[in-house]
């Protein structure tokens, strides 16, 4: 197998700084597998976008995101603006790794490196929220502010527990917001919502039963909106989600599939895009089918295979 050139973009603070500690071993393992790898350590917000875009312009065959969903989102944004888009590899070494989880990409760094060296790719859909791209999920409402309110140092120290700590604080101040949701081919909803989610994969906040039929290669979003409810109702629904039980048939949920949805509000509603702050409403969400080729397990069962056998091609 011919040697290919890859650019590894990593967040040195992700996942209790695991990627920084394992970097030499990661590079050595990739080199042994025929992937000639150079690397870039991110220094500030937006740095991974610039680094990924630069890597595309320099003609790399593969761009590897090493970190969590925030790093992955920036790398996706850096690649997606270009007409020629190299393969995207993922080393899921962050606090949350929803997209990797949905696609069966191993959490153990050795196994994830070995998957990259096999070089099998499949096309996946990408979402666009106004002028920002996302690969896993976007949303808005009081609860969706949680992930970017958690301080990075807290995430590094205590991992996933940081989200639950912050979540308990926010539950006591949940507020519904009047929104207009206009969906292509579906119609318009104008009422008070606790939150809305635009899901591109079946792993939402680490839960794979919230949108179980969502897939990254079906050409549509799964849109979920939680109607106004009191604290007791919300806790009941949250308990079902935590248990992995289906909730989409609950009367408090609206659920539909579409490739375009516009959400507006007269109130200030912050957006969450792949776990990061994504601006405020209004926002137009558009789906770009088969926009990126992602390195996956050619034998794995994951969300991209739910609508057929998939198309795993070797670089």
Buried (B, 14 or more C-beta within 10 A) or exposed (E): EEEBBBBBBBBBBBBBEBBBEBBEEBBEBBBEBBBEBEBBBBEEEEBBBBBBBBBBEEEBBBBBBBBBBBBBBBBBBBBBEEEEBBBBBBBBBBBBBBBBBBBBBBEEBEEBBBBBBBBBBBBBBBBBBBEBBBBBBBBBBBBBBBBBBBEBEBBBEBBEEBBEEBBEEEBEEBEBBBBBBBBBEBEEBEEEBBBBBBBBBBBBBEBBBBBBBBBBBBBBBBBBBBBBBEEEBBEBBBEBBEEEEEBBEBEBBBBBBBBBBBBBBEEEBBBBBBBBBBBEBBBBBBBBEBBBBBBBBBEBEBBBBBEEEBEBEEB
